[in-house]
Amino acid sequence: MATFVIYTYQFAPVMHPIEGMEYSDEEKVSIKESLEKKQDILGSYLSSNSELQFCHGEEMYSHKWLASQDSIHVFRIANNKNIMLETNFEEQEVKNHPSCVVIVDNRHNRQVIAIQRTKAWTKTGDVATILQETFNRLLRPKYRIQLSIDAKYHTHEFWEVVSTFHKGIKRVTFTFPYPNLPQISDLVGDFYRQVALETDSEPSTTLTALPNQTTVKLDKGSLLLENMIKACAASGKPIKITPLGSREITLGEEGLVEEKISDVALKNLGDKQDLFKSKWAIIIEFLNNIKMVYE
């Protein structure tokens, strides 16, 4: 079985030119229209694959396209490494390019990226950073939009941290994504949606103990609190927890959501001899079983 870490990607506007980025006065870009067509725009790059040159800073990473169909795209991306080999008692440094599989589910309101966990990369977050930088290099100057790629995590992590500190929690900060996926935006309601739209921001809220009191009341039965936790965990946005007498803890950095898929689905994917597209069917089932919220 192959193990994948599950990420979500969400779009936001680029309201002001980013340093070092040029915009043509002759090309009036409608940010509103770009946001409305955000997945179609990203899909055009993924479908053609002609303009995709994966990079991070000055470093370039090669890739191999495996298959694309119905807004789902599968490819391999290789790392740049050097390894030492010994022959006849002589050591020699040799270039090595191990790779991992990336699956992008760009179907309407899905916006999921699954990154294979392999020895090719120290952590899948490195691959997510490369993907994010590559896509934004294309999206920002032409369409005035950008995306962020964040790993999903389990909501139960919040309560595990809270239960660990018996003295209580003195502060909790939630950060919510720019309105994007309705399933996530609906969890936090119209207020934060409107705040984000009117201020071009990722709104946050902080729960702080009342004056002369040391801890915040965190009730597991609170629907409002549960929805705030779900919105952060589903979008991969951090929750910062400050226990009484201890340093701040950030959820969303560890304990990431993982899903497994049969190795058979990834071997020789796109092979013309696979007449019934059984491998593709396994990938579709894998993606369909990925949940918005993991408890």
Secondary structure per residue as TSV (DSSP state, phi and psi in degrees):
chain	resnum	aa	ss	phi	psi
A	1	M	-	360.0	140.9
A	2	A	E	-98.5	136.9
A	3	T	E	-102.5	132.1
A	4	F	E	-122.2	139.8
A	5	V	E	-92.0	135.5
A	6	I	E	-98.5	124.5
A	7	Y	E	-117.8	159.7
A	8	T	E	-124.7	147.8
A	9	Y	E	-121.2	139.2
A	10	Q	E	-135.5	147.2
A	11	F	E	-99.8	156.4
A	12	A	E	-150.7	157.9
A	13	P	E	-78.0	154.3
A	14	V	-	-106.5	95.2
A	15	M	-	-79.7	-29.5
A	16	H	S	-128.4	142.8
A	17	P	-	-54.0	137.5
A	18	I	-	-84.4	144.4
A	19	E	T	-54.4	130.6
A	20	G	T	85.1	2.0
A	21	M	-	-112.1	131.5
A	22	E	-	-103.0	140.8
A	23	Y	-	-123.7	135.7
A	24	S	-	-82.6	130.6
A	25	D	T	-65.8	-22.6
A	26	E	T	-79.3	-20.0
A	27	E	S	-104.4	92.2
A	28	K	-	-78.3	112.3
A	29	V	-	-96.1	129.2
A	30	S	-	-89.5	105.5
A	31	I	H	-63.2	-37.7
A	32	K	H	-59.5	-44.3
A	33	E	H	-68.0	-38.1
A	34	S	H	-61.9	-41.9
A	35	L	H	-66.9	-36.2
A	36	E	H	-66.0	-31.4
A	37	K	T	-108.6	19.6
A	38	K	H	-52.4	-45.8
A	39	Q	H	-73.3	-33.0
A	40	D	H	-65.4	-39.7
A	41	I	H	-64.8	-49.3
A	42	L	H	-61.7	-40.5
A	43	G	H	-60.8	-32.2
A	44	S	H	-65.4	-36.7
A	45	Y	H	-72.6	-39.6
A	46	L	H	-69.0	-36.2
A	47	S	H	-72.2	-41.9
A	48	S	H	-80.2	-37.7
A	49	N	-	64.1	2.6
A	50	S	S	-76.0	-29.8
A	51	E	S	-101.6	5.0
A	52	L	-	-86.2	108.9
A	53	Q	-	-123.9	100.8
A	54	F	-	-70.7	129.3
A	55	C	E	-152.5	161.2
A	56	H	E	-142.3	110.3
A	57	G	T	65.2	-127.0
A	58	E	T	-89.9	-8.8
A	59	E	E	-84.2	131.0
A	60	M	E	-107.0	144.9
A	61	Y	-	-127.6	128.6
A	62	S	-	-77.1	156.4
A	63	H	E	-146.1	161.6
A	64	K	E	-133.8	122.4
A	65	W	E	-77.8	133.4
A	66	L	E	-104.3	-44.8
A	67	A	E	-167.9	151.0
A	68	S	E	-145.1	133.5
A	69	Q	E	-167.1	135.3
A	70	D	T	51.1	47.6
A	71	S	T	67.0	19.0
A	72	I	E	-117.5	132.4
A	73	H	E	-132.2	134.8
A	74	V	E	-128.1	130.2
A	75	F	E	-151.9	168.2
A	76	R	E	-110.9	142.7
A	77	I	E	-126.0	133.2
A	78	A	E	-103.8	144.2
A	79	N	-	-88.8	164.5
A	80	N	-	-111.2	109.1
A	81	K	E	-133.3	163.0
A	82	N	E	-122.4	137.4
A	83	I	E	-125.4	155.0
A	84	M	E	-99.4	125.2
A	85	L	E	-117.0	145.7
A	86	E	E	-117.8	124.6
A	87	T	E	-132.5	128.2
A	88	N	T	51.3	43.4
A	89	F	T	67.4	14.4
A	90	E	E	-113.3	128.6
A	91	E	E	-90.0	140.8
A	92	Q	E	-140.7	135.2
A	93	E	E	-84.2	127.8
A	94	V	E	-125.4	139.8
A	95	K	E	-70.1	139.4
A	96	N	E	-135.7	138.2
A	97	H	-	-131.4	68.6
A	98	P	-	-68.8	152.1
A	99	S	E	-132.0	169.7
A	100	C	E	-137.2	162.8
A	101	V	E	-91.6	139.7
A	102	V	E	-122.6	131.7
A	103	I	E	-118.7	122.3
A	104	V	E	-108.9	119.6
A	105	D	E	-102.3	97.0
A	106	N	-	-100.9	22.1
A	107	R	S	-66.1	157.6
A	108	H	T	-51.7	123.3
A	109	N	T	60.3	23.7
A	110	R	T	-98.4	-64.1
A	111	Q	-	53.3	59.2
A	112	V	E	-121.7	139.9
A	113	I	E	-125.7	127.1
A	114	A	E	-109.3	124.1
A	115	I	E	-116.0	123.9
A	116	Q	E	-67.6	135.3
A	117	R	-	-87.8	110.5
A	118	T	-	-138.1	174.6
A	119	K	T	-75.1	-6.3
A	120	A	T	-64.3	-29.6
A	121	W	S	-130.2	142.8
A	122	T	S	-60.3	-41.2
A	123	K	-	-149.0	150.8
A	124	T	H	-66.9	-22.3
A	125	G	H	-60.1	-27.8
A	126	D	H	-65.0	-40.0
A	127	V	H	-67.0	-42.7
A	128	A	H	-58.9	-39.2
A	129	T	H	-63.5	-42.0
A	130	I	H	-64.5	-44.7
A	131	L	H	-61.8	-45.6
A	132	Q	H	-61.3	-46.6
A	133	E	H	-64.2	-40.0
A	134	T	H	-64.6	-48.6
A	135	F	H	-65.1	-41.7
A	136	N	H	-68.8	-29.0
A	137	R	H	-62.3	-27.1
A	138	L	H	-91.3	-38.3
A	139	L	H	-80.3	-38.6
A	140	R	H	-63.6	-54.3
A	141	P	H	-71.6	-33.4
A	142	K	H	-88.7	-36.9
A	143	Y	H	-117.0	-6.3
A	144	R	S	58.4	36.1
A	145	I	E	-131.6	161.5
A	146	Q	E	-145.3	162.3
A	147	L	E	-129.4	156.9
A	148	S	E	-123.0	141.8
A	149	I	E	-115.0	118.1
A	150	D	E	-131.1	145.4
A	151	A	E	-81.6	135.4
A	152	K	-	-70.0	152.3
A	153	Y	B	-141.5	169.9
A	154	H	-	-84.7	139.4
A	155	T	T	-67.2	-27.8
A	156	H	H	-65.0	-18.5
A	157	E	H	-60.5	-35.2
A	158	F	H	-59.5	-50.1
A	159	W	H	-72.2	-27.6
A	160	E	H	-66.3	-40.9
A	161	V	H	-66.0	-46.5
A	162	V	H	-59.2	-43.4
A	163	S	H	-70.8	-20.7
A	164	T	H	-71.3	-32.8
A	165	F	-	-101.6	98.3
A	166	H	T	-71.3	-19.8
A	167	K	T	-75.5	-15.6
A	168	G	-	106.5	176.1
A	169	I	E	-114.5	128.7
A	170	K	E	-95.3	-18.3
A	171	R	E	-157.9	139.9
A	172	V	E	-136.5	131.9
A	173	T	E	-121.0	126.0
A	174	F	E	-108.0	137.9
A	175	T	E	-119.5	129.8
A	176	F	-	-109.9	145.8
A	177	P	-	-72.5	159.5
A	178	Y	-	-58.9	139.0
A	179	P	S	-51.4	125.6
A	180	N	-	-150.6	-69.6
A	181	L	-	-95.0	118.7
A	182	P	H	-55.0	-36.6
A	183	Q	H	-62.0	-29.6
A	184	I	H	-87.4	-44.8
A	185	S	H	-59.7	-36.8
A	186	D	H	-64.7	-25.3
A	187	L	H	-67.4	-34.0
A	188	V	H	-101.9	-5.7
A	189	G	H	82.8	179.9
A	190	D	H	-68.9	-29.4
A	191	F	H	-60.9	-55.3
A	192	Y	H	-69.2	-30.6
A	193	R	H	-61.4	-45.6
A	194	Q	H	-68.7	-38.8
A	195	V	H	-59.6	-46.1
A	196	A	H	-62.7	-44.7
A	197	L	H	-67.0	-38.6
A	198	E	H	-81.6	-20.0
A	199	T	H	-116.3	0.6
A	200	D	T	51.0	57.3
A	201	S	S	-142.7	169.4
A	202	E	-	-100.5	99.6
A	203	P	-	-67.7	151.5
A	204	S	E	-135.9	161.4
A	205	T	E	-139.8	141.4
A	206	T	E	-119.4	128.5
A	207	L	E	-97.4	119.2
A	208	T	E	-124.1	142.3
A	209	A	-	-56.8	144.0
A	210	L	-	-62.3	157.3
A	211	P	T	-54.9	139.0
A	212	N	T	69.9	7.1
A	213	Q	-	-121.4	156.1
A	214	T	-	-105.0	-20.4
A	215	T	-	-134.5	159.8
A	216	V	-	-93.8	141.5
A	217	K	-	-80.5	115.9
A	218	L	-	-116.7	101.3
A	219	D	-	-99.8	120.3
A	220	K	T	-64.4	-17.7
A	221	G	T	-88.2	0.2
A	222	S	-	-78.9	116.4
A	223	L	H	-64.4	-39.7
A	224	L	H	-60.6	-47.5
A	225	L	H	-64.4	-43.9
A	226	E	H	-59.8	-41.3
A	227	N	H	-68.2	-35.4
A	228	M	H	-64.6	-42.1
A	229	I	H	-64.1	-44.1
A	230	K	H	-62.6	-41.2
A	231	A	H	-61.7	-41.2
A	232	C	H	-70.7	-47.1
A	233	A	H	-64.7	-37.8
A	234	A	H	-70.6	-33.7
A	235	S	H	-93.3	-9.7
A	236	G	T	80.5	7.8
A	237	K	-	-77.9	144.0
A	238	P	-	-73.0	152.4
A	239	I	E	-117.3	124.8
A	240	K	E	-103.8	123.4
A	241	I	E	-117.3	127.2
A	242	T	E	-114.4	102.5
A	243	P	E	-71.2	155.3
A	244	L	T	-65.9	121.5
A	245	G	T	81.7	7.7
A	246	S	S	-134.1	166.6
A	247	R	-	-80.2	164.2
A	248	E	-	-64.8	141.6
A	249	I	E	-117.7	134.4
A	250	T	E	-109.9	119.0
A	251	L	E	-82.0	146.2
A	252	G	T	107.8	-0.4
A	253	E	S	-100.2	-23.9
A	254	E	S	-137.0	175.1
A	255	G	S	62.5	40.9
A	256	L	B	-74.6	157.5
A	257	V	-	-71.8	131.3
A	258	E	E	-124.5	145.9
A	259	E	E	-134.9	152.2
A	260	K	E	-114.8	150.9
A	261	I	E	-139.0	149.2
A	262	S	-	-61.7	137.2
A	263	D	H	-59.3	-26.4
A	264	V	H	-59.5	-36.6
A	265	A	H	-67.1	-25.2
A	266	L	H	-97.5	-13.7
A	267	K	T	-82.9	122.4
A	268	N	T	53.1	41.8
A	269	L	T	-61.4	136.8
A	270	G	T	89.4	2.7
A	271	D	-	-59.9	127.2
A	272	K	T	-64.1	-18.8
A	273	Q	T	-76.6	-12.3
A	274	D	-	-81.8	73.7
A	275	L	T	-61.0	-35.2
A	276	F	T	-96.0	8.1
A	277	K	-	50.1	43.9
A	278	S	H	-66.3	-33.4
A	279	K	H	-67.9	-41.9
A	280	W	H	-64.1	-36.1
A	281	A	H	-63.0	-37.3
A	282	I	H	-65.4	-40.1
A	283	I	H	-65.3	-42.4
A	284	I	H	-60.6	-44.8
A	285	E	H	-62.5	-41.6
A	286	F	H	-58.0	-47.8
A	287	L	H	-67.8	-40.0
A	288	N	H	-64.7	-24.7
A	289	N	T	-86.5	-5.3
A	290	I	-	-74.9	126.3
A	291	K	-	-91.8	156.5
A	292	M	S	-70.3	-44.1
A	293	V	-	-122.6	131.5
A	294	Y	-	-110.7	122.6
A	295	E	-	-94.9	360.0
